[in-house]
Amino acid sequence: MYASINGTRIFFDVEGMGWVPDGPTLREKPVCFVLHGGPGGDHTGYKPWLSPLAEYMQLVYIDNRGSGRSACGDPKTYTLENNVKDIDALRRYLGLEKIVLHGHSYGGMVAQQYALRFPEHVAGLLLLTTSPSYEFLEKAKKIVEEKGTPEMKEICEVLWAGNFTSREQLTRFYEIMAPMYSLKHNPNPSEEEKQEMLDARARSNRSYLALNEGFRGFLKTFDVRDQLSKITAPTLVMGARHDWITPVEESVEIARRIANSELVIFENSSHSVLKDEYENYLSTVISFVKRRILAWPA
């Protein structure tokens, strides 16, 4: 589905009923906007991983402007500020008063900024392996320098500078960095696993232009640390012990500054928690949603 909002055309997809039978009544479920990483990622990497959450919340998957199936435009408009405005425009387009935000990586940065700008419209935050400031960049650079292969160090120089020149080069980045993203990365996949990876790559539509805008520009100044104490919505902060790009201390910092938060560290994960500790992730999120957003008994 598409919404023409805020001067662009945003793709979104909905999973799960919004109103469910509950005895003699219909019960309204909260709506959760799923915000992808990047910048320049898309929503496809969360399907079908997040589907079990649709039992508790109606999920709205979103592709940021210029990414995935959303409309392209001037790359200079691919900013965090516009991503936040697009989310609120979509909320209004769908006639929603409050939303839960599930933000992974860069999506978590967008979610934090949204919660600060539109606090009255936030029912809860689910922040997965993200950061509150630009300081994650220098920490990630240090990790790559200490643990990365020469090939990893070389391709990361392109990332830090925001100098990708093609989708193929960006795809190559993710191939090279795969062992850093997931502790369960298999360097010798079976033919079936290879096909699954090829299929996933074909489904996605990452934008190297959007990624460049972030890493050469606004991510270098992003910083909401001093404002996080203003967030009052129930917040689940999820970090990963071996995360290379948004190191675990970034999640600790977010949780320290948001009073109404819970912190969970996935001890056997890197940045891709959904791959490394999927069942643990699901039980963690579902427990939080039931207790803090739905107010169901544990």
N, C-alpha and C positions, 0 to 999 in steps of 0.2 A: 504494500500500500504506500501511497505517497501523500504528503501534505505540502502545499505551496505556502510557505510561511517565511517571514523575516527576509524576504527578497531572494529565496532559494527554494529548491524542491528537495525535501527530506524523505528518505525511505524509512519506513518502520514496519514492523511485523508484530502481530499480537499472538500470544500463546496462552491458552487457558480461559475459562469462563470468568467473567467479572462478578456475576451473581449466581450463587449456588443454592440448591434446595437445602433447607435446614429445618426439618420438622414442618410446621405449618407456615413457615416464612421463607423468604429469600434473603440470604446473607451476602452482603457486599464484601468482596475481597479487596485488599489494598492493591494498588497498581504500582509495579516496579519497573522503572526505566533502566534498561541494561546499557551501560556506557562502555564502549570498547576502548582499547589501548591505542598506542601509536605515539604521537598523532599519525593518522593515516591508516589505521587498521580498519576492520569492519566487524559486523556482528556475527559472521558465520562461524567463527571459532568457538562460539558459546552454544552452538547447536550440535548434538542434543544434550550437551553436558548439563545445562540449567533446567531442562524440562521437568525434573522432579519438583522444582520450586514452584511450578505452576499450580500445584495442588493447594498452595497456601497464598500465592499472590498471582495476579494476572501480570504476565511479563510482556513488556513492550521493548523489543529489540530495535535499536536505532543505529543508522550509519550517519556519521558526521558529514557535513557538507564537504564535497570533494572526495569523499571516501565511499567505498563499497558501491551501493546502488543509488546513492544520493547524487544530486546534480553537481557537476563541476562548475567552476567559475574562476575568477581571478584568485590565484593562490594567496595573494595578500589578504584575502578575506578568510583564509583558513586559520582563524585565531581562537584561542581559548575563550576570549570574550564573546565571539560570535557563537561558539559551541554552546556556551551557557545561555545566550539569548535564544538560540534555536530550541533548546530543551524547554524553556518556559513558553515559547510560542507553540510548541507541540502540545504541551500540557493544556494550554488554553484551547487549542484546536480540538482536542479530545474532550473538552468540558470537564476536566479534572480539577478538584480543589487542592488535594495533596497527593504527593507521590513519594514512593520509596526510590532511592537511587542506589543501584549496584554499579560501582565504579571500579574497574580493574586497571591498574597501571596509570596511563594518562587519563583514562576515564575516571579514576579516583581523584585526580587533580581537578577535573571538571566538576565532579560531584561536590568537592569541598567548596569550590568557588560558588557553585549554585546555592549551596546551603547558606552561605554567607550573604549572598545577594537577595535570595528569596526565602528567608527562613520560615515564613508563614505557610509556605507550600510544601514543606518537607516533613514527611511522616517518619522517615528513618533513613539511615545511611549504612550501606554495606561496602566497606572500603577494602579492596583486595590488592595486596602488594603494590602500594603507591607511595607517594611522598608529599610532604607539605611545602617543599621549597626546592629551589635550584641546586641546593647543596648535594642532592643525589648524584649530580653529574660528575663532580670531582671524586666522589666516593666510588662510583662505577668505573671511572677511568683508572683509579688505583687498583681495583680488583682485577681488571683486564690486564693491567701491566704486571701484576703479581702472578696471575693464574692462567692467562690466555696464551694460546699458541701464537707464533709469528703471524700466521694467517688471520687469526682473530684480531690481533693488534692492528694489522693493516686495514682490515675492513671497518674496524671501529673508528679509525681516523676519519673515514668518510661520514660515519654517523655523527661524530662530535661536531664536524664542520657543517653538517647539513648539505652535503654535496652529492647526493645520489642523482644519477642522470637517467635512470631507466627503471622500469618495474622489474626487469630481469636482474639488475644489479641488486635491488632490494631483496628479491627472492634469494639471491646468492648470499646476502648478509644473514638471513635467517637460517639458511642451510649451514653456514660456517659456525654460527653462534648457537646452534641447537643444543650442544652438550652443556652450554652455560645456562640455557633457559630451563632445562628439565634434567633432574637427576636420573630420570628413567629413560633418557635418550638411548636408543639402540643404534649403535654404529653399523650393525650388520642386520638390517631388517629383512624379513622374509618377503617373498614376492607379493603376498597378500598385504603386508604392512606397507610396502612400497606403493602399491596401488591406492591404499587408503590415504597416504600422504599426497599422492598426485591428485586424487579426487578433492581433497581438502584445499589444495592449492588452486585448483580450477574453480572451486566455488567462491573463493575469496577474491577481493579486488582491492588490494592495498594501494595506497597513494603515496608514492615517494615524494611528490610535491608537498603534500600536507606534512609529512615527516620532516622534510627539509625546513619548512617554515617554523616548526617547533624548535628543532635543535640548533638552527642557526640564529633563532630569534627569541621568541617569548619565553621558552623554557629556561633561558639563561637569567631571567629576572623574576620568574614565578616565585612567590613567597607569601603564604597565608598564615605563617606560624603565629604571628602576634594577634591574629583575629580569631583563631580557632576556639578560644575560650567563649566566644559568643554563640557557638553552636550548642543548641539545647536538645535537638532531636536525638532519639536513641541511636547510638552509633556502634557498629561492630567493626573493629579494626583488625585486619588479618595480615600478618606478615609472614615471611618465609625465612628460615634460618640461613639458607644458602643463596638467597636472592642476590644476583650480581648487578642488576640495573637499578632497582630501588631497594637498597640494602635494608636489612631487618631493623636497624636503628631508626630508619625513617618512619616505620609503623609505630615503634615505641614512642617516638616524638609526637605523633598525631594523637595517640591515646593519652599521653601525658597532659596534653593541652585541652582535650575535650572531656569535660567533667562527666558527662552522661554517656561514657563509652565503656566498652569491654574490649580487651586485647587478647587475641589468640595468635600464637606463633606456631606455624607448622614446621616441626623440627626436621622433617625429611623431605623438604621441598626447596626448589629454587623458584624463579619467577612464575613458572607455569604450575601453580598449585593444582589446577584441575587435572593435570596429567600425573602429578607426583603423588597427591594424597586426596584423590577424588572423594572417596567415601567419608573421610574425615572432614573434608570441606563441606559436603552436603549436610552431615549431621550437625556441624557447627552452625551453619547458616539457618537450618530449619529450627534448631533449638532457640536461636536468638529471635527469629521472626515470631515463633509461637509465644515466647515469653515477653518480649519487649514491644512488639508491634501489634500482634493479635491479642496479647494478654491472655493466652490460653495457659492452663496449668502445664507444668513440665511433664 
